[in-house]
Every structure is written in structure tokens, then in C-alpha cells.
Amino acid sequence: MSEDSTSLPDRSPPPGKAPTILMVEDQEVIRRMTSRMLTSLGYTILEASNGREGVSLFGLRKDEIDLVIVDLTMPVMDGRDMFYRIREIKPSIKVIFTSGYPRQDLVEELLGEGISGFLQKPFSVEELSDMIRRLMGH
């Protein structure tokens, strides 16, 4: 059977240890919804409600975090500042930015600075899964 929009491929992570993803989003509804999507895909999820909390959690658990998904626009510390701080802690960390506000110039600038990907909100579980699988190499 060919793959089309009606027959989706298996989107679960490969067998073995489930990758751990740090989800940083200030809007609780979006954070919880995205975390549920990721959990349903088989990932282990850590949550933070702003960039400062995300940096703190990342610093404590950097060795177990495989990927960070962070909202670009947040109070306390925005996603861009958080990105620079966690890159100082673990330069190899993969980071996906999300945003509900299309700022193509900023996205291109951040891609040039080393972010791994960008998802425009609202995004589907398929878009999220596909990007993670591509970045994680599975």
C-alpha cells in the first residue's frame, strides 16, 4: 500500500530507550497538548513554563535530554535567550522553535545560528513527529 494522507506510517520512536524531550511553552494548554502528542508517540517528556525554568531544568538534566522544543515568544526569558544559554551548557543539543507569529526573517537568522528546525503553530502531530524523527535520525 502506498503512503498517502489516509495511511500514515508508524511514527513511534525506534525500539530501545525513548528519547527525552524538554518542552518549553508558556501557554499551559499548548504545552500540555504538545506533551500529550509527544507522549503518545512514545517520547519521554519534561515540561517547563518559561525560558528561565527551561534553562534550569536543562542544566540539571542535560545528560538525559535529547531534544528541546521551545516557544520563541515567552515572558521571563524568551526562546532565543534560552537557546543561547542551553547551547553554552550542551553545544550539540538539537532545538526546535515553535511560534504562532510568522517571522521568517528571525527564523532564517536562527537557522543560521544553529537551531535544528522550526514549526509554525498550530502544527499537527504528523508534522511534529516527522521533524523529530528526521532530527533524531530515525
DSSP file (Angstrom, degrees, kcal/mol; ACC not computed):
  #  RESIDUE AA STRUCTURE BP1 BP2  ACC     N-H-->O    O-->H-N    N-H-->O    O-->H-N    TCO  KAPPA ALPHA  PHI   PSI    X-CA   Y-CA   Z-CA
    1    1 A M              0   0    0      0, 0.0     2,-0.1     0, 0.0     0, 0.0   0.000 360.0 360.0 360.0 132.6    0.0    0.0    0.0
    2    2 A S        -     0   0    0      1,-0.1     2,-0.5     0, 0.0     5,-0.1  -0.442 360.0-107.9 -77.8 152.5    1.4    3.4   -0.9
    3    3 A E        +     0   0    0     -2,-0.1     2,-0.2     3,-0.1     5,-0.1  -0.685  54.5 144.7 -83.4 125.9    1.8    6.1    1.8
    4    4 A D  B >   -A    7   0A   0      3,-0.7     3,-0.9    -2,-0.5     0, 0.0  -0.789  66.6 -74.8-142.6-171.4   -0.7    8.9    1.5
    5    5 A S  T 3  S+     0   0    0      1,-0.2     3,-0.2    -2,-0.2    -2,-0.1   0.678 128.1  52.4 -67.7 -15.2   -2.6   11.2    3.8
    6    6 A T  T 3  S+     0   0    0      1,-0.2     2,-0.5     2,-0.0    -1,-0.2   0.679 109.6  47.8 -94.1 -17.5   -5.0    8.3    4.7
    7    7 A S  B <  S-A    4   0A   0     -3,-0.9    -3,-0.7    -5,-0.1    -1,-0.2  -0.870  76.6-166.4-124.5  99.6   -2.4    5.8    5.7
    8    8 A L        -     0   0    0     -2,-0.5     3,-0.1    -3,-0.2    -3,-0.1  -0.596  19.9-118.6 -86.5 142.6    0.2    7.2    8.0
    9    9 A P        -     0   0    0      0, 0.0     2,-0.3     0, 0.0    -1,-0.1  -0.252  46.7 -75.8 -71.0 166.0    3.5    5.4    8.7
   10   10 A D        -     0   0    0      1,-0.1     0, 0.0     2,-0.0     0, 0.0  -0.482  47.0-173.5 -61.3 124.9    4.4    4.3   12.1
   11   11 A R        +     0   0    0     -2,-0.3    -1,-0.1    -3,-0.1   122,-0.1   0.264  42.1 115.4-108.7  10.2    5.5    7.4   14.0
   12   12 A S  S    S-     0   0    0      1,-0.1    30,-0.2    30,-0.1    29,-0.1  -0.452  74.3 -98.9 -78.8 154.8    6.8    5.9   17.2
   13   13 A P        -     0   0    0      0, 0.0    -1,-0.1     0, 0.0     3,-0.1  -0.268  51.0 -87.1 -66.4 160.9   10.4    6.1   18.1
   14   14 A P        -     0   0    0      0, 0.0   124,-0.0     0, 0.0    -3,-0.0  -0.212  59.2 -77.9 -64.7 161.2   12.6    3.1   17.3
   15   15 A P  S    S+     0   0    0      0, 0.0     2,-0.3     0, 0.0     0, 0.0  -0.161  96.9  47.9 -57.5 155.1   12.8    0.3   19.9
   16   16 A G  S    S+     0   0    0     -3,-0.1     2,-0.2     2,-0.0     0, 0.0  -0.772 104.5   3.1 112.8-159.4   15.1    0.9   22.9
   17   17 A K  S    S-     0   0    0     -2,-0.3     3,-0.1     1,-0.1     0, 0.0  -0.441  75.8-123.4 -65.5 126.6   15.4    3.9   25.2
   18   18 A A        -     0   0    0     -2,-0.2    25,-0.1     1,-0.1    -1,-0.1  -0.538  30.8-109.9 -70.0 131.5   12.8    6.5   24.3
   19   19 A P        -     0   0    0      0, 0.0    25,-2.3     0, 0.0     2,-0.5  -0.301  29.6-127.3 -58.8 146.4   14.4    9.9   23.6
   20   20 A T  E     -b   44   0B   0     44,-0.5    46,-2.7    23,-0.2    47,-1.3  -0.866  24.0-165.5-101.3 129.5   13.7   12.6   26.2
   21   21 A I  E     -bc  45  67B   0     23,-3.0    25,-2.6    -2,-0.5     2,-0.7  -0.952  13.8-146.0-118.7 130.7   12.3   15.9   25.0
   22   22 A L  E     -bc  46  68B   0     45,-2.5    47,-2.9    -2,-0.4     2,-0.6  -0.875  16.9-161.0 -93.6 117.9   12.2   19.1   27.0
   23   23 A M  E     -bc  47  69B   0     23,-3.2    25,-2.2    -2,-0.7     2,-0.6  -0.901   7.5-173.5-103.4 117.3    9.0   21.0   26.0
   24   24 A V  E     +bc  48  70B   0     45,-3.1    47,-2.3    -2,-0.6     2,-0.3  -0.942  21.9 141.5-119.0 112.8    9.2   24.7   26.9
   25   25 A E        -     0   0    0     23,-2.0     6,-0.1    -2,-0.6    49,-0.1  -0.971  40.6-152.0-152.9 129.4    5.9   26.7   26.4
   26   26 A D  S    S+     0   0    0     -2,-0.3     2,-0.8    47,-0.2    -1,-0.1   0.760  80.4  80.7 -78.9 -23.7    4.3   29.4   28.5
   27   27 A Q  S  > S-     0   0    0      1,-0.2     4,-2.8     2,-0.0     3,-0.3  -0.743  70.8-154.5 -87.5 111.9    0.7   28.7   27.4
   28   28 A E  H  > S+     0   0    0     -2,-0.8     4,-3.0     1,-0.2     5,-0.3   0.860  89.6  53.6 -55.8 -42.7   -0.3   25.8   29.6
   29   29 A V  H  > S+     0   0    0      1,-0.2     4,-2.3     2,-0.2    -1,-0.2   0.927 113.7  42.4 -60.4 -45.5   -3.0   24.4   27.2
   30   30 A I  H  > S+     0   0    0     -3,-0.3     4,-2.8     2,-0.2     5,-0.3   0.911 114.3  51.7 -67.9 -42.5   -0.5   24.3   24.3
   31   31 A R  H  X S+     0   0    0     -4,-2.8     4,-2.4     1,-0.2    -2,-0.2   0.936 113.9  43.3 -59.6 -47.8    2.3   22.8   26.5
   32   32 A R  H  X S+     0   0    0     -4,-3.0     4,-2.4    -5,-0.2    -1,-0.2   0.907 114.2  50.0 -66.5 -41.9    0.0   20.1   27.8
   33   33 A M  H  X S+     0   0    0     -4,-2.3     4,-2.2    -5,-0.3    -2,-0.2   0.935 113.6  45.2 -62.6 -46.5   -1.4   19.3   24.4
   34   34 A T  H  X S+     0   0    0     -4,-2.8     4,-2.6     1,-0.2    -1,-0.2   0.900 111.9  52.6 -65.1 -40.4    2.0   19.1   22.8
   35   35 A S  H  X S+     0   0    0     -4,-2.4     4,-2.7    -5,-0.3    -1,-0.2   0.897 108.9  50.1 -61.8 -40.2    3.3   17.0   25.6
   36   36 A R  H  X S+     0   0    0     -4,-2.4     4,-2.5     2,-0.2    -2,-0.2   0.905 109.9  51.0 -63.9 -41.0    0.4   14.6   25.2
   37   37 A M  H  X S+     0   0    0     -4,-2.2     4,-1.1     2,-0.2    -2,-0.2   0.947 113.1  45.2 -58.4 -48.2    1.1   14.3   21.5
   38   38 A L  H  <>S+     0   0    0     -4,-2.6     5,-2.2     1,-0.2     3,-0.3   0.886 112.1  50.8 -65.7 -40.1    4.8   13.6   22.2
   39   39 A T  H ><5S+     0   0    0     -4,-2.7     3,-1.6     1,-0.2    -1,-0.2   0.902 106.8  54.7 -63.4 -40.6    3.9   11.0   24.9
   40   40 A S  H 3<5S+     0   0    0     -4,-2.5    -1,-0.2     1,-0.3    -2,-0.2   0.764 104.8  55.2 -65.0 -23.4    1.5    9.3   22.5
   41   41 A L  T 3<5S-     0   0    0     -4,-1.1    -1,-0.3    -3,-0.3    -2,-0.2   0.495 125.9-102.8 -85.9  -4.9    4.4    9.0   20.1
   42   42 A G  T < 5S+     0   0    0     -3,-1.6    -3,-0.2     1,-0.3     2,-0.2   0.534  74.8 136.4  99.8   7.0    6.5    7.2   22.8
   43   43 A Y      < -     0   0    0     -5,-2.2     2,-0.5   -25,-0.1    -1,-0.3  -0.547  55.7-121.8 -87.5 153.8    8.8   10.0   23.9
   44   44 A T  E     -b   20   0B   0    -25,-2.3   -23,-3.0    -2,-0.2     2,-0.4  -0.828  35.9-153.3 -90.2 130.7    9.7   10.9   27.5
   45   45 A I  E     -b   21   0B   0     -2,-0.5     2,-0.4   -25,-0.2   -23,-0.2  -0.897  20.9-174.1-118.4 135.2    8.7   14.5   28.2
   46   46 A L  E     -b   22   0B   0    -25,-2.6   -23,-3.2    -2,-0.4     2,-0.4  -0.948  21.0-150.9-114.6 143.5    9.9   17.1   30.6
   47   47 A E  E     +b   23   0B   0     -2,-0.4     2,-0.3   -25,-0.2   -23,-0.2  -0.915  18.1 176.8-122.1 144.7    8.0   20.4   30.8
   48   48 A A  E     -b   24   0B   0    -25,-2.2   -23,-2.0    -2,-0.4     3,-0.1  -0.989  22.2-148.2-139.2 147.4    8.9   24.0   31.6
   49   49 A S  S    S+     0   0    0     -2,-0.3     2,-0.3   -25,-0.2   -25,-0.1   0.477  78.3  10.8 -98.0  -3.0    6.6   27.0   31.5
   50   50 A N  S  > S-     0   0    0     24,-0.1     4,-2.4     1,-0.1     5,-0.1  -0.974  82.5 -95.3-161.8 170.8    9.2   29.7   30.5
   51   51 A G  H  > S+     0   0    0     26,-1.4     4,-2.7    24,-0.6     5,-0.2   0.864 119.0  52.3 -62.4 -39.4   12.8   30.0   29.3
   52   52 A R  H  > S+     0   0    0      2,-0.2     4,-2.2     1,-0.2    -1,-0.2   0.937 112.7  45.1 -63.6 -45.9   14.3   30.5   32.8
   53   53 A E  H  > S+     0   0    0      1,-0.2     4,-2.6     2,-0.2     5,-0.2   0.888 112.8  53.2 -62.8 -38.9   12.7   27.4   34.1
   54   54 A G  H  X S+     0   0    0     -4,-2.4     4,-2.6     2,-0.2    -2,-0.2   0.910 108.6  47.9 -62.8 -44.2   13.7   25.6   30.9
   55   55 A V  H  X S+     0   0    0     -4,-2.7     4,-2.7     2,-0.2    -1,-0.2   0.915 112.7  49.6 -63.0 -43.3   17.4   26.6   31.3
   56   56 A S  H  X S+     0   0    0     -4,-2.2     4,-1.7     2,-0.2    -2,-0.2   0.940 114.1  43.9 -61.3 -48.7   17.3   25.5   35.0
   57   57 A L  H  X S+     0   0    0     -4,-2.6     4,-1.9     1,-0.2    -2,-0.2   0.892 113.4  52.0 -64.2 -40.5   15.8   22.1   34.2
   58   58 A F  H  X S+     0   0    0     -4,-2.6     4,-0.8    -5,-0.2    -2,-0.2   0.919 107.5  52.3 -62.4 -43.7   18.1   21.6   31.2
   59   59 A G  H  < S+     0   0    0     -4,-2.7     3,-0.3     1,-0.2    -1,-0.2   0.877 112.9  45.0 -59.8 -38.3   21.1   22.3   33.4
   60   60 A L  H  < S+     0   0    0     -4,-1.7    -1,-0.2     1,-0.2    -2,-0.2   0.813 128.8  24.6 -74.1 -31.3   20.0   19.7   35.9
   61   61 A R  H >X S+     0   0    0     -4,-1.9     3,-1.6    -5,-0.1     4,-1.1   0.041  76.8 128.3-127.2  26.2   19.1   17.0   33.4
   62   62 A K  T 3< S+     0   0    0     -4,-0.8     3,-0.2    -3,-0.3    -1,-0.1   0.794  70.5  59.8 -56.4 -32.8   21.3   17.9   30.3
   63   63 A D  T 34 S+     0   0    0      1,-0.2    -1,-0.3    -3,-0.1    -2,-0.1   0.731 111.2  39.5 -72.6 -20.4   22.7   14.4   30.0
   64   64 A E  T <4 S+     0   0    0     -3,-1.6     2,-0.5   -45,-0.0   -44,-0.5   0.573  93.5  94.9-103.1 -10.5   19.3   12.8   29.6
   65   65 A I     <  +     0   0    0     -4,-1.1   -44,-0.2    -3,-0.2     3,-0.1  -0.723  42.4 174.9 -87.7 123.9   17.7   15.4   27.3
   66   66 A D        +     0   0    0    -46,-2.7    28,-0.7    -2,-0.5     2,-0.3   0.689  66.1  12.2 -97.6 -23.9   18.0   14.6   23.6
   67   67 A L  E     -cd  21  94B   0    -47,-1.3   -45,-2.5    26,-0.1     2,-0.4  -0.992  60.1-148.1-156.1 145.8   15.9   17.4   22.1
   68   68 A V  E     -cd  22  95B   0     26,-2.3    28,-3.0    -2,-0.3     2,-0.5  -0.982   5.1-166.8-121.1 132.0   14.4   20.7   23.2
   69   69 A I  E     +cd  23  96B   0    -47,-2.9   -45,-3.1    -2,-0.4     2,-0.4  -0.982  21.6 176.9-114.3 120.9   11.2   22.2   21.7
   70   70 A V  E     -cd  24  97B   0     26,-2.7    28,-2.0    -2,-0.5     2,-0.2  -0.979  31.7-123.5-135.5 136.7   10.8   25.8   22.7
   71   71 A D  E     - d   0  98B   0    -47,-2.3     8,-0.3    -2,-0.4    28,-0.2  -0.537  20.1-141.9 -70.9 138.3    8.3   28.6   22.0
   72   72 A L  S    S+     0   0    0     26,-2.7     7,-1.4    -2,-0.2     8,-0.7   0.869  86.7  50.6 -71.0 -37.7   10.0   31.6   20.6
   73   73 A T  S    S+     0   0    0     25,-0.3   -47,-0.2     5,-0.2    -1,-0.2  -0.897  71.4 137.1-112.7 109.9    7.9   34.2   22.4
   74   74 A M        -     0   0    0     -2,-0.6   -24,-0.1    -3,-0.1     2,-0.1  -0.982  48.3-111.1-144.7 153.8    7.6   33.8   26.2
   75   75 A P  S    S+     0   0    0      0, 0.0     2,-2.4     0, 0.0   -24,-0.6  -0.305  96.3  27.0 -75.4 172.0    7.7   36.0   29.3
   76   76 A V  S    S+     0   0    0    -26,-0.1     2,-0.3   -25,-0.1   -26,-0.1  -0.399 139.1   2.9  72.7 -62.2   10.5   35.8   31.8
   77   77 A M  S    S-     0   0    0     -2,-2.4   -26,-1.4     4,-0.0   -25,-0.1  -0.911  81.1-134.9-150.3 124.6   13.0   34.6   29.2
   78   78 A D     >  -     0   0    0     -2,-0.3     4,-2.1   -28,-0.1    -5,-0.2  -0.213  29.4-101.9 -77.2 171.5   12.2   34.1   25.5
   79   79 A G  H  > S+     0   0    0     -7,-1.4     4,-2.7    -8,-0.3    -7,-0.2   0.837 118.1  56.2 -62.3 -36.0   13.1   31.1   23.4
   80   80 A R  H  > S+     0   0    0     -8,-0.7     4,-2.0     2,-0.2    -1,-0.2   0.940 109.4  44.9 -64.4 -47.3   16.0   32.8   21.7
   81   81 A D  H  > S+     0   0    0      1,-0.2     4,-2.0     2,-0.2    -1,-0.2   0.902 113.5  51.5 -62.9 -39.6   17.8   33.7   25.0
   82   82 A M  H  X S+     0   0    0     -4,-2.1     4,-2.9     1,-0.2     5,-0.3   0.928 106.0  55.1 -61.6 -44.5   17.1   30.2   26.3
   83   83 A F  H  X S+     0   0    0     -4,-2.7     4,-2.0     1,-0.2    -2,-0.2   0.921 108.7  47.4 -53.4 -48.6   18.6   28.7   23.1
   84   84 A Y  H  X S+     0   0    0     -4,-2.0     4,-1.2     1,-0.2    -1,-0.2   0.894 113.1  49.2 -63.4 -39.5   21.8   30.6   23.6
   85   85 A R  H  X S+     0   0    0     -4,-2.0     4,-1.1     1,-0.2     3,-0.3   0.920 112.6  44.9 -68.0 -44.0   22.0   29.6   27.3
   86   86 A I  H  X S+     0   0    0     -4,-2.9     4,-2.8     1,-0.2    -1,-0.2   0.834 108.0  58.7 -72.8 -28.0   21.4   25.9   26.7
   87   87 A R  H  < S+     0   0    0     -4,-2.0    -1,-0.2    -5,-0.3    -2,-0.2   0.821 102.5  54.4 -66.7 -29.4   23.9   25.9   23.8
   88   88 A E  H  < S+     0   0    0     -4,-1.2    -1,-0.2    -3,-0.3    -2,-0.2   0.853 113.1  43.3 -67.9 -34.0   26.5   27.1   26.3
   89   89 A I  H  < S+     0   0    0     -4,-1.1    -2,-0.2     1,-0.2    -1,-0.2   0.900 137.5   6.9 -76.9 -43.7   25.7   24.1   28.5
   90   90 A K    ><  -     0   0    0     -4,-2.8     3,-2.1    -5,-0.1    -1,-0.2  -0.757  65.0-170.1-145.3  89.5   25.5   21.5   25.7
   91   91 A P  T 3  S+     0   0    0      0, 0.0    -1,-0.1     0, 0.0    -4,-0.1   0.732  84.9  57.1 -57.2 -25.0   26.6   22.8   22.3
   92   92 A S  T 3  S+     0   0    0      2,-0.1    -5,-0.1    -5,-0.0     2,-0.0   0.485  76.3 125.4 -86.7  -2.0   25.3   19.6   20.5
   93   93 A I    <   -     0   0    0     -3,-2.1     2,-0.4    -7,-0.2   -26,-0.1  -0.302  59.1-130.2 -64.0 138.0   21.7   19.8   21.7
   94   94 A K  E     -d   67   0B   0    -28,-0.7   -26,-2.3    21,-0.1     2,-0.4  -0.741  26.6-168.2 -88.2 134.7   19.0   19.8   19.0
   95   95 A V  E     -d   68   0B   0     -2,-0.4    21,-2.4    19,-0.3    22,-1.3  -0.989  12.3-166.4-131.6 129.0   16.5   22.6   19.3
   96   96 A I  E     -de  69 117B   0    -28,-3.0   -26,-2.7    -2,-0.4     2,-0.3  -0.963  14.1-151.1-111.1 127.4   13.2   23.1   17.5
   97   97 A F  E     -de  70 118B   0     20,-2.5    22,-2.6    -2,-0.5     2,-0.3  -0.733   9.6-166.6 -93.3 146.7   11.5   26.5   17.8
   98   98 A T  E     +de  71 119B   0    -28,-2.0   -26,-2.7    -2,-0.3     2,-0.3  -0.943  11.7 166.9-125.6 152.9    7.7   27.0   17.6
   99   99 A S  E     - e   0 120B   0     20,-1.4    22,-3.1    -2,-0.3   -28,-0.0  -0.956  37.0-152.5-163.0 146.8    5.8   30.2   17.1
  100  100 A G  S    S+     0   0    0     -2,-0.3    20,-0.1    20,-0.2    -1,-0.1   0.457  87.4  75.1 -92.8  -4.6    2.3   31.4   16.3
  101  101 A Y  S    S-     0   0    0      2,-0.1     2,-0.6   -28,-0.0    -1,-0.1  -0.930  83.3-133.4-113.5 112.8    3.7   34.5   14.8
  102  102 A P        +     0   0    0      0, 0.0     2,-0.3     0, 0.0     3,-0.1  -0.515  36.1 161.3 -70.2 112.8    5.4   34.2   11.4
  103  103 A R     >  +     0   0    0     -2,-0.6     4,-2.5     1,-0.1     3,-0.5  -0.682   6.6 173.9-128.0  75.4    8.7   36.0   11.5
  104  104 A Q  H  > S+     0   0    0     -2,-0.3     4,-2.6     1,-0.3     5,-0.2   0.837  77.3  56.0 -57.2 -36.9   10.5   34.5    8.5
  105  105 A D  H  > S+     0   0    0      1,-0.2     4,-1.9     2,-0.2    -1,-0.3   0.922 111.3  43.3 -62.2 -43.5   13.5   36.9    8.9
  106  106 A L  H  > S+     0   0    0     -3,-0.5     4,-2.7     2,-0.2    -2,-0.2   0.893 112.5  52.8 -68.9 -40.4   14.1   35.8   12.5
  107  107 A V  H  X S+     0   0    0     -4,-2.5     4,-2.7     1,-0.2    -2,-0.2   0.933 110.3  47.7 -60.5 -46.2   13.6   32.1   11.7
  108  108 A E  H  X S+     0   0    0     -4,-2.6     4,-1.8     2,-0.2    -1,-0.2   0.894 111.8  50.7 -62.5 -39.9   16.2   32.3    8.9
  109  109 A E  H  X S+     0   0    0     -4,-1.9     4,-0.9    -5,-0.2    -2,-0.2   0.928 112.4  46.3 -62.3 -45.4   18.6   34.1   11.3
  110  110 A L  H  <>S+     0   0    0     -4,-2.7     5,-2.1     1,-0.2     3,-0.5   0.874 108.5  55.0 -67.7 -37.3   18.1   31.5   14.0
  111  111 A L  H ><5S+     0   0    0     -4,-2.7     3,-1.0     1,-0.2    -1,-0.2   0.892 107.3  51.9 -60.3 -37.8   18.6   28.6   11.5
  112  112 A G  H 3<5S+     0   0    0     -4,-1.8    -1,-0.2     1,-0.2    -2,-0.2   0.731 106.9  54.2 -68.4 -22.1   21.9   30.3   10.6
  113  113 A E  T 3<5S-     0   0    0     -4,-0.9    -1,-0.2    -3,-0.5    -2,-0.2   0.409 130.1 -88.1 -94.4   0.8   22.8   30.3   14.3
  114  114 A G  T < 5 +     0   0    0     -3,-1.0   -19,-0.3    -4,-0.4    -3,-0.2   0.547  69.7 150.4 112.9   5.8   22.2   26.6   14.7
  115  115 A I      < -     0   0    0     -5,-2.1    -1,-0.3     1,-0.1   -19,-0.2  -0.418  42.0-138.7 -66.9 153.6   18.6   25.8   15.6
  116  116 A S        -     0   0    0    -21,-2.4     2,-0.3     1,-0.2   -20,-0.2   0.763  66.5 -25.7 -86.9 -26.7   17.6   22.4   14.3
  117  117 A G  E     -e   96   0B   0    -22,-1.3   -20,-2.5     2,-0.0     2,-0.4  -0.989  49.1-130.1-174.6 172.0   14.1   23.3   13.0
  118  118 A F  E     -e   97   0B   0     -2,-0.3     2,-0.4   -22,-0.2   -20,-0.2  -0.999  11.2-166.8-141.7 134.9   11.0   25.5   13.2
  119  119 A L  E     -e   98   0B   0    -22,-2.6   -20,-1.4    -2,-0.4     2,-0.4  -0.990  17.7-139.1-123.1 125.8    7.3   24.6   13.4
  120  120 A Q  E     -e   99   0B   0     -2,-0.4   -20,-0.2   -22,-0.2   -22,-0.0  -0.689  41.8 -88.4 -80.4 129.4    4.6   27.2   12.8
  121  121 A K  S    S+     0   0    0    -22,-3.1     2,-0.1    -2,-0.4     3,-0.0  -0.590 109.3  45.3 -78.4 145.0    1.7   26.9   15.3
  122  122 A P  S    S+     0   0    0      0, 0.0     2,-0.3     0, 0.0    -2,-0.1   0.587  81.2 168.9 -79.3 144.7   -0.7   25.3   15.0
  123  123 A F        -     0   0    0     -4,-0.1     2,-0.1    -2,-0.1    -2,-0.1  -0.861  29.0-119.9-119.3 156.4    1.2   22.2   13.9
  124  124 A S     >  -     0   0    0     -2,-0.3     4,-2.3     1,-0.1     5,-0.2  -0.458  25.1-112.4 -90.2 163.7   -0.1   18.6   13.5
  125  125 A V  H  > S+     0   0    0      1,-0.2     4,-2.8     2,-0.2     5,-0.2   0.842 119.9  55.6 -61.9 -32.9    1.1   15.5   15.3
  126  126 A E  H  > S+     0   0    0      2,-0.2     4,-2.8     1,-0.2    -1,-0.2   0.923 107.7  46.8 -66.9 -44.1    2.4   14.3   11.9
  127  127 A E  H  > S+     0   0    0      2,-0.2     4,-2.1     1,-0.2    -2,-0.2   0.921 115.4  46.8 -62.6 -43.2    4.5   17.5   11.4
  128  128 A L  H  X S+     0   0    0     -4,-2.3     4,-2.3     2,-0.2    -2,-0.2   0.945 114.7  46.0 -62.8 -49.7    5.9   17.3   14.9
  129  129 A S  H  X S+     0   0    0     -4,-2.8     4,-2.8     1,-0.2     5,-0.2   0.919 111.7  51.4 -60.9 -46.3    6.7   13.6   14.6
  130  130 A D  H  X S+     0   0    0     -4,-2.8     4,-2.1     1,-0.2    -1,-0.2   0.909 111.3  47.2 -60.4 -43.4    8.2   13.9   11.1
  131  131 A M  H  X S+     0   0    0     -4,-2.1     4,-2.5    -5,-0.2    -1,-0.2   0.930 113.7  47.3 -66.0 -43.8   10.6   16.7   12.2
  132  132 A I  H  X S+     0   0    0     -4,-2.3     4,-2.8     1,-0.2     5,-0.2   0.939 112.1  49.4 -62.6 -46.8   11.6   14.9   15.4
  133  133 A R  H  X>S+     0   0    0     -4,-2.8     5,-2.3     1,-0.2     4,-0.8   0.892 112.2  49.0 -60.5 -40.0   12.3   11.6   13.5
  134  134 A R  H  <5S+     0   0    0     -4,-2.1     3,-0.4    -5,-0.2    -1,-0.2   0.924 115.1  43.6 -64.9 -44.2   14.3   13.5   10.9
  135  135 A L  H  <5S+     0   0    0     -4,-2.5    -2,-0.2     1,-0.2    -1,-0.2   0.849 115.3  47.8 -70.2 -34.4   16.4   15.3   13.5
  136  136 A M  H  <5S-     0   0    0     -4,-2.8    -1,-0.2    -5,-0.2    -2,-0.2   0.542 111.2-120.4 -85.9  -6.5   16.9   12.2   15.7
  137  137 A G  T  <5       0   0    0     -4,-0.8    -3,-0.2    -3,-0.4    -4,-0.1   0.837 360.0 360.0  74.3  33.1   17.9   10.1   12.7
  138  138 A H      <       0   0    0     -5,-2.3    -4,-0.2    -6,-0.2    -5,-0.1   0.343 360.0 360.0-141.1 360.0   15.2    7.5   13.0
